[in-house]
């Protein structure tokens, strides 16, 4: 795992069906890809040996075929598909389809976060011990 922070931006004008975001961000533990399918485009029927996938629809309508049964998902909807399950991603139109595809394998190491009261603190606390901070004062909010 790389140290530091990585930044990237979705490139909706890439002209590519598949854009790896993992590489751009320096992510080594999770697959992360932008998928862009024009109307009528479809991915091959596939499955994975170890990796489960989550598809987040950002734009358009994903017709997700799972073992031959299709379900439509719109913007903001997600689907998780187990590794051994065959799936196909289809764009039946009318507009383009943009998906964020996330893949991973192995057990998730949940709840490993540590929290701090202020930036000056160097001793970490359990997350449950540190409440959410008060909302920002109006003077610190962006306007327009």
N, C-alpha and C positions, 0 to 999 in steps of 0.2 A: 504494500500500500504506500502510495506516495505521500510525502509530507506537504503541508500547505493547503492552498485553496486553488481551485480551477474554475474558470468561467467559460461559458459558451452561449451561443444563441441559436435557436432553431433557424434554419435557412429554408424558408418556404418557397424560395425561388431557385433552389439548387439544381433543378432539372434532373435530379436523381431519385430513383425509387427508394434507395436505402442510404441513409447518412448515419455513420457511427458517431454518437455523441460521447461514448465512453472514452474514446481516444482523445478527443478534443478536451475533455475534462480531466483526463488522467485517472479515470476510475478503473480499478483493477478487480473489484469484487462483484460487480453487477453489470450485466449487459444492458446497454441503453442505446436505443436507435430511434431515429426519426424515419417513419415510413410514409411515403407520399405516393398515392395511387390515383391516377387520372380515371375518369369514368370508363368502365369496361375492364380496367386492369384487375388482375388477381394474382396472388402469390401461389406458389406450388403447394400442394397438399403436403404437409410435413408433420413431424413430431420430433421430440428430443429424447435423448437417452437419460439425461439427468436434470435438465433445466426446466423449471416451470416458467411460464411467461404471463405477464400482465399487459394488456393492451388498454391504453387510455385514448379515447377518441378526442382529438382537438378540433377537428373541422370535418364536416361531411357526415356520411352515414356508412359505418362498417357493417357489411353483411358477413358475420362470422359463422362459417360452416364448421361444426364440430361433429366428427364422425358422420358427416353427410346431412346433419340437421342444421338449418340456418336460423340465425337470430340477428336482428338489426340492433345496432347500438349507435346512439347519437352523441353529439358533443357533451363532454363531461361524464360520459358513462364509461365504465371499466369492465373488463372480463379477465378472469384468471383461468389459465388452461394448464392442467397437470402435464408433466413431461410425456407420458406415454400416450396421451390422447392426440389423435390426428386432427389437424385443423387446417383451414384455408381462409385467407383474408380476401374479401371481394369488395370492389366498389361498383355497385349497380347504378351509380349516378344519382342525381344529375350533375353534381359538382365534384370537385376533387375531394379526396379523403386524406387527412393527415392524422397519423397515429404516433403516439409515443409508445414504444415497445420496451418493456423492462423484463430482464431475465435473470434468474439466479438459481443457485442450487445449494443444498446443505441447509442446516437449521439457522434461522435468524437469531442473532445474539441480541435479543431485546433487552431493554432497560439497562444499558451500559452507560447511560449519560450521567454526568456529574454537573452540578450547578454552582453558581457563584452569585453572591448578593450584589457585588459591584465589580468593575474592571480592576480595581485595586486589590481585590481579594486574590490570594494565591492558593488558599486551602479550599479544596472542593468539598461540597456537601452532597448528600443524597438529594435527588431531584425533589422528592416529596417534602424536604425540609425547607426549600426555597420557594416562596410564593411567587406568582406572576407579579411583575412590577406594576405600579400604578400607570394608567394611561398617560401619554405625553400631554404636556400643557398645550393649549391652543397655539401659543406662540411658536411651538416647534413643529406644527403641522404645515404641510405644503398646501398652498391654495391654488385654485384654478388649474 
